[in-house]
Amino acid sequence: LKIDEPQTFEAGQFKSTLLAKVTNPSSNYGLNDFEYEFQVFSPFGTLISKFGARSYILTNESKYLIVPGIDIDSRDVSYVKVNIPTQNWELRADLPDFNLKFKDLLTLPVAKSIQVRGVLVNDSSSGFPSVSLVGILFDKNDNIINASGTKIDNVAAFSEIPFTIFYPTIKSVKEINFTQTKVFYEVKR
């Protein structure tokens, strides 16, 4: 797995969002389940906090791991590390095949903030108890300028569910490239 350097974004007063891009370059193997941990360090190099969760990554997939809205002021964060201690690779045929997609994605300025709206389409015969969404905002130079997430519960088979991803106040709304917003899903199993 290739893990890009994690990023920290302001997520409101005295809150932060952590984001890391993970890429699986293999076209034959993936990880059906893995644990990961964000470690947050102060400017003095001391560990402030840890945040762990589980995920998966399919073949040739890039995805974002996110910890939104934590109670740590982004000014108190010097750097963040992401650890994935165990990687049990599985053949492509043994990995899940989710038939989810997005339609009608729209990035809108709302006051001094942003909302990303759209519809999650489940084209499969399986329902899912929960699907987490991650919305990534880019500036006009294709740099990530903020990230946020939301969760949709009880995603029924063959359903379409509208969603909205809310962002905190953004200082540079005019710098956002509204056509480059990306939304990713993660099925919680």
ChimeraX attribute file (.defattr): number of C-alpha atoms within 10 A of each C-alpha:
attribute: neighborCount
match mode: 1-to-1
recipient: residues
	/A:1	14
	/A:2	10
	/A:3	18
	/A:4	14
	/A:5	13
	/A:6	20
	/A:7	18
	/A:8	24
	/A:9	21
	/A:10	24
	/A:11	24
	/A:12	17
	/A:13	13
	/A:14	14
	/A:15	17
	/A:16	22
	/A:17	23
	/A:18	27
	/A:19	25
	/A:20	20
	/A:21	16
	/A:22	19
	/A:23	18
	/A:24	18
	/A:25	15
	/A:26	13
	/A:27	12
	/A:28	13
	/A:29	20
	/A:30	26
	/A:31	21
	/A:32	18
	/A:33	18
	/A:34	16
	/A:35	14
	/A:36	17
	/A:37	17
	/A:38	22
	/A:39	18
	/A:40	23
	/A:41	18
	/A:42	16
	/A:43	12
	/A:44	9
	/A:45	11
	/A:46	10
	/A:47	14
	/A:48	14
	/A:49	12
	/A:50	13
	/A:51	14
	/A:52	13
	/A:53	12
	/A:54	13
	/A:55	15
	/A:56	16
	/A:57	22
	/A:58	24
	/A:59	18
	/A:60	13
	/A:61	13
	/A:62	16
	/A:63	19
	/A:64	22
	/A:65	22
	/A:66	24
	/A:67	20
	/A:68	20
	/A:69	20
	/A:70	16
	/A:71	13
	/A:72	18
	/A:73	18
	/A:74	21
	/A:75	14
	/A:76	15
	/A:77	19
	/A:78	14
	/A:79	17
	/A:80	21
	/A:81	16
	/A:82	23
	/A:83	12
	/A:84	14
	/A:85	9
	/A:86	11
	/A:87	13
	/A:88	10
	/A:89	15
	/A:90	16
	/A:91	14
	/A:92	17
	/A:93	10
	/A:94	11
	/A:95	18
	/A:96	12
	/A:97	10
	/A:98	14
	/A:99	13
	/A:100	17
	/A:101	14
	/A:102	16
	/A:103	12
	/A:104	9
	/A:105	18
	/A:106	14
	/A:107	21
	/A:108	13
	/A:109	14
	/A:110	12
	/A:111	9
	/A:112	13
	/A:113	15
	/A:114	20
	/A:115	17
	/A:116	23
	/A:117	19
	/A:118	19
	/A:119	17
	/A:120	22
	/A:121	19
	/A:122	21
	/A:123	16
	/A:124	14
	/A:125	11
	/A:126	12
	/A:127	14
	/A:128	16
	/A:129	12
	/A:130	16
	/A:131	18
	/A:132	15
	/A:133	22
	/A:134	22
	/A:135	24
	/A:136	21
	/A:137	23
	/A:138	19
	/A:139	19
	/A:140	14
	/A:141	9
	/A:142	12
	/A:143	12
	/A:144	15
	/A:145	20
	/A:146	22
	/A:147	29
	/A:148	25
	/A:149	22
	/A:150	15
	/A:151	16
	/A:152	17
	/A:153	12
	/A:154	11
	/A:155	19
	/A:156	18
	/A:157	15
	/A:158	14
	/A:159	15
	/A:160	18
	/A:161	15
	/A:162	14
	/A:163	16
	/A:164	19
	/A:165	20
	/A:166	17
	/A:167	21
	/A:168	18
	/A:169	16
	/A:170	19
	/A:171	9
	/A:172	11
	/A:173	18
	/A:174	12
	/A:175	13
	/A:176	23
	/A:177	17
	/A:178	19
	/A:179	13
	/A:180	14
	/A:181	19
	/A:182	15
	/A:183	22
	/A:184	16
	/A:185	19
	/A:186	19
	/A:187	17
	/A:188	14
	/A:189	10
